Amino acid sequence: MQISLAALIGLLPLAAQSATVTFRIPVSHALTNPHTLPPSTHATLSSPGGRQSAPISAAGEFVFRNVSAGSHLVDVHCATHAFAPIRLDVVEDDDKAAPTLGAWVTFRGNDWDNKGEALPAHGSGVFDVRVLGAKGYFMERSKCKCCSRREAFERSCQLFSFANIAVFSFGDDHHEEPHDLARPRHHGNLPRDAVSSRQ
């Protein structure tokens, strides 16, 4: 079976519709050394046509090959740091051998037609991802700066003392004699002869 030269030439435009896109992690204040990221760090490129995954390389890059034309969402998954999602547009260009690439910073819940901040391209199809910061799984409790433990204990004792004074001073029956306070509460509301008969 022989394939004609015209058929091979007809396949060339189809091969030019895909592109190779590289996302690299730059050195920033939030991440001073990208090489310290865990080896499980990877990036995903999602689109209605499918999903690709690229592991982090030794140079701190994610390389996606054969990216088709259309809009894609790029997410970097890392256990120690958070990264901003990126919208990637691959637009076919008949005047050029390679499609036109564009990348923007986006966020979850953002309208897809509303493009965010554009990411500059470094070379042919190379973009920098944005590090949001280190992930904090544990948060330190805020300490009470108003008083020390001893002062807090003294204040709680004072409040407890005031509560006892209020209970014994302002009972239900304000005309009770002092020795009536020692009786149970349900006896304080009974007549004296009924209480004496029960005792």
VENPELIN-V787296 format. One record per run of one state. SS is the DSSP state (h for helix, s for strand, l for the rest). FROM is the first residue (numbers start at 1). TO is the last residue. If there is no record, write none. Layout:
[[SS/FROM/TO] [SS/FROM/TO]]
This chain:
[[l/1/4] [h/5/15] [l/16/18] [s/19/25] [l/26/33] [h/34/36] [l/37/41] [s/42/47] [l/48/49] [s/50/55] [l/56/60] [s/61/67] [l/68/69] [s/70/77] [l/78/80] [s/81/83] [l/84/85] [s/86/91] [l/92/99] [s/100/105] [l/106/117] [s/118/118] [l/119/120] [s/121/121] [l/122/125] [s/126/129] [l/130/130] [s/131/134] [l/135/148] [h/149/169] [l/170/177] [h/178/182] [l/183/184] [h/185/188] [l/189/191] [h/192/198] [l/199/199]]
